[in-house]
């Protein structure tokens, strides 16, 4: 056996072992980061959903501004508010749907269908649009289809643990996170 053959064999083994070590380290780091990145992805989806529910709530109010202070009828509410929402993507909850899919994730409260804004007793607690387990286009019901357990993970304040819940838009024009632990969000007034 010649000297250069032995050196080449040793060199090949060293490169192979080093390569396997690098692959193992990359796999381990990927596995460890997965535990960090998945909650971050869920939080990112929650931020987008919160924005969507707020924009849809504002679209409902803008619609009512143009139609004698009446909210849209629940049947066909998406088509009626699309001009005000500005973008079809607003109707897709990022936790369950992607634009272009026939799944949406939001519903309108039937109790607010074609209702005059002045007839709403307590707009701060009257849900108008919300996360829904009914993923159909133009989903609507009596505020009964909130997913349970909640669809989103949200941190109420810095350092607090993540809480599971849903986003709800109210007739007063704001949207908020309603945790599974909370019993707020009256259906309608």
C-alpha positions in Angstrom: 0.0 0.0 0.0 1.3 3.4 -0.9 1.5 6.4 1.4 -0.8 8.6 -0.7 -3.6 5.9 -0.7 -3.6 5.8 3.1 -3.7 9.5 3.4 -6.6 9.8 0.9 -8.6 7.1 2.8 -8.0 8.9 6.1 -8.9 12.2 4.6 -12.1 10.8 3.1 -13.2 9.3 6.5 -12.5 12.7 8.2 -14.5 14.6 5.6 -17.4 12.1 5.9 -17.5 12.2 9.7 -17.2 16.0 9.6 -20.1 16.2 7.1 -22.3 13.9 9.2 -21.5 16.0 12.3 -22.5 19.2 10.5 -25.8 17.6 9.2 -26.6 16.4 12.8 -25.9 19.8 14.2 -28.1 21.5 11.6 -30.9 19.0 12.2 -30.7 19.5 16.0 -30.7 23.3 15.7 -33.7 23.1 13.3 -35.6 20.9 15.8 -34.9 23.3 18.6 -35.8 26.4 16.6 -39.1 24.7 15.6 -40.3 25.0 19.2 -39.6 28.7 19.0 -40.8 29.4 15.5 -44.2 27.7 15.6 -45.5 29.9 18.4 -44.1 32.9 16.6 -46.0 31.9 13.5 -49.2 31.5 15.5 -48.7 34.9 17.0 -48.2 36.4 13.5 -51.4 34.8 12.3 -53.1 36.3 15.4 -51.9 39.8 14.6 -53.2 39.5 11.0 -56.5 38.1 12.2 -57.0 40.9 14.6 -56.4 43.4 11.8 -58.8 41.5 9.6 -61.6 41.5 12.2 -61.0 45.2 12.9 -61.1 46.1 9.2 -64.3 44.0 8.6 -65.9 45.7 11.6 -65.0 49.1 10.1 -66.3 47.9 6.7 -69.7 47.1 8.4 -69.8 50.6 9.9 -68.9 52.3 6.6 -71.6 50.3 4.9 -74.1 51.5 7.5 -72.9 55.1 6.9 -74.0 54.7 3.3 -77.2 52.8 3.9 -79.3 54.8 6.3 -77.3 53.7 9.4 -78.2 50.0 8.8 -75.7 47.2 9.1 -75.7 44.9 6.0 -78.1 41.9 5.9 -76.3 38.8 7.1 -77.1 36.9 3.8 -74.4 38.2 1.4 -72.6 40.4 3.9 -69.2 39.7 2.3 -70.3 40.9 -1.1 -72.0 44.0 0.4 -68.9 45.0 2.4 -66.1 44.1 0.0 -65.9 47.7 -1.4 -65.4 49.0 2.2 -63.0 46.2 3.3 -60.9 47.0 0.2 -59.4 43.5 -0.3 -60.8 40.0 -0.6 -58.0 38.7 1.6 -59.6 40.4 4.6 -62.2 37.7 4.7 -59.7 34.9 5.1 -58.6 34.0 8.7 -54.9 33.2 8.3 -55.2 30.4 10.9 -57.6 28.3 8.7 -57.5 29.7 5.2 -55.4 31.2 2.5 -56.6 33.7 -0.1 -58.0 31.8 -3.1 -59.3 29.0 -1.0 -63.1 28.4 -0.5 -62.6 28.6 3.3 -63.0 31.9 5.1 -63.2 31.7 8.9 -65.3 34.8 9.8 -69.1 35.1 10.4 -71.6 37.9 10.9 -73.9 37.9 13.9 -77.5 37.4 12.7 -78.7 39.7 15.5 -77.1 42.6 13.7 -78.5 41.8 10.3 -79.9 44.9 8.7 -80.2 46.5 12.1 -80.1 50.3 12.6 -77.0 51.4 14.5 -79.3 53.4 16.8 -81.2 50.3 17.7 -78.1 48.6 19.2 -78.5 48.9 23.0 -74.9 48.4 23.9 -72.6 48.7 20.9 -69.5 48.1 23.1 -70.8 44.6 23.8 -72.7 43.8 20.6 -70.7 41.4 18.4 -71.0 42.0 14.7 -68.2 39.9 13.1 -66.1 37.2 14.6 -63.9 34.2 14.2 -66.2 31.3 13.3 -66.0 27.6 13.1 -68.2 27.9 10.0 -65.7 28.4 7.2 -68.2 29.0 4.4 -68.4 32.3 2.5 -71.0 34.6 4.0 -71.2 32.5 7.2 -73.7 33.9 9.7 -75.4 32.7 12.9 -76.6 34.0 16.3 -73.0 34.4 17.5 -72.9 30.7 18.2 -70.0 29.5 16.1 -66.9 30.8 17.9 -64.3 28.0 17.7 -63.7 26.3 21.0 -60.9 25.9 21.9 -60.0 29.3 20.5 -58.2 29.6 17.2 -55.5 32.0 18.2 -52.7 32.3 20.7 -52.2 35.8 22.1 -50.1 37.2 24.9 -52.2 39.7 26.9 -49.2 41.7 28.0 -45.5 41.4 27.9 -44.3 38.5 30.0 -47.8 37.0 30.4 -48.4 33.4 29.2 -50.0 32.8 25.8 -53.8 32.6 26.0 -56.1 30.8 23.5 -59.2 32.6 22.2 -60.8 34.3 19.3 -61.2 37.8 17.8 -64.6 39.6 17.9 -65.5 42.9 16.2 -68.2 45.0 18.0 -70.8 47.4 16.7 -69.0 50.3 18.4 -66.2 49.9 15.8 -63.5 48.1 17.6 -62.2 44.5 17.7 -60.7 42.6 20.6 -59.4 39.3 21.7 -61.8 37.2 23.8 -59.9 34.5 25.6 -61.5 31.1 26.2 -61.3 31.8 29.9 -63.3 35.0 29.6 -67.0 35.0 29.3 -67.4 38.3 27.6 -68.9 39.3 24.2 -72.7 39.4 24.5 -74.3 38.2 21.2 -76.3 41.4 20.3 -78.5 44.0 21.7 
